[in-house]
Amino acid sequence: MQNEKMSILQKSVRYFLANYLAIISGSVLVLMAAGTLSAMTIHHWVKTPLNLSEDKIIVVNKGDTLSKIAYQLERDSIIESAKLLILYARITKQTKLEIGEYLLKSGSTYEQLLRSFHHANVIAYNVTLVEGKTFKDFLSVLQSTQNITSVINSDDSQSGILQQLGIDLDHPEGWFFPDTYQFSKGTTDAEVLQQAYQKMEAVLEEEWQNRADNLPYASAYEALIMASIIEKETGVAYERAEIAGVFVRRLQKGMRLQTDPTIIYGLGDEYKGNIRRKHLRQKTAYNTYVIDGLPPTPIAMPGREAIHAALHPKAGKALYFVAKGDGSHYFSATLQEHNKAVRQYQINQRKKQYQSSPPAK
């Protein structure tokens, strides 16, 4: 009985569509005669459930058209007539189709199917790019994330990768905003990175326009470099502005920054987990124990909080800080106080770690 009703509906819909085509040819009288019946019929047809006994995911790939998907649905017996669906979509101007996955729930109608396609109601996924990670880390995360399509040649040089992205930069580090990004199946690693770059540009510009006075930066880029160092120096949110204050005062006094994360970045793959005495003296463009001022580029991807701290450093007299072993730092105004803190928090900490180590077997 249900199939019989569907058959009647299909015939009526075809009749309606034939009349629609007739008006294009100038047969206005035919449409007027069939108008009321056709409107009622089409209303019932679009409300008819698809032939789905359970939920189904429809995948639309790059280059797919509504026609291609409609005929695939017909072959899968989800709809009875691809031609009807295509023609109705054209009449109602619902031919738009975006790549991604579309969830068709059991009981969905023709109307809901077309609306879902037209409004790009694709299944969404998330990928998180974490503060303090490098550009290399970001690219690795994206290229290992399921449902993201890799189009970037990660073996290319950094300048080559930037050319692939169509971004006019000399160096990629620091320029991609760490955040959680939503994407659909088929989104490329390049598209996510382009979005992250645009967001970093916007955030940096906004923070730069609202910066504090008398800062030792010649440009917003120098503030970004500083923010990346702050990001690497602490994970304790309330310390960021205080650490920024230390670094800003050192720059203003002509003191070297002497920050370990810059050494690590400059060592690259040579770094094996420990900074040795020879590394403090090793000449690299990033070793702030050797060079004056800021390194030439950021050393990581800073978040908004670190950028804000770099542009709003906390006032004070501290010129030094040392890690206390719990994630926070002890700040000192003099070298004498700093050396005492180093003995207390680092040398003693090493002794405790050694004494608490199990005996060798």
Sequence and secondary structure as in RCSB ss.txt:
>XXXX:A:sequence
MQNEKMSILQKSVRYFLANYLAIISGSVLVLMAAGTLSAMTIHHWVKTPLNLSEDKIIVVNKGDTLSKIAYQLER
DSIIESAKLLILYARITKQTKLEIGEYLLKSGSTYEQLLRSFHHANVIAYNVTLVEGKTFKDFLSVLQSTQNITS
VINSDDSQSGILQQLGIDLDHPEGWFFPDTYQFSKGTTDAEVLQQAYQKMEAVLEEEWQNRADNLPYASAYEALI
MASIIEKETGVAYERAEIAGVFVRRLQKGMRLQTDPTIIYGLGDEYKGNIRRKHLRQKTAYNTYVIDGLPPTPIA
MPGREAIHAALHPKAGKALYFVAKGDGSHYFSATLQEHNKAVRQYQINQRKKQYQSSPPAK
>XXXX:A:secstr
 HHHHHHHHHHHHHHHHHHHHHHHTT HHHHHHHHHHHHHHHHHHHTSB S SS EEEEE TT  HHHHHHHHHH
TTSSS HHHHHHHHHHTT     SEEEEE TT BHHHHHHHHHTT B EEEEE  TT  HHHHHHHHHTSTT B 
 S TTS HHHHHHHHT   S  TT S  SEEEEETT BHHHHHHHHHHHHHHHHHHHHHT  SS S SSHHHHHH
HHHHHHHH   GGGHHHHHHHHHHHHHTT     HHHHHHHHGGG  S   HHHHH   TT TTTSSSS SS SS
   HHHHHHHHS   SS  EEEE SSS EEEESSHHHHHHHHIIIIIHHHHHHHHTS    
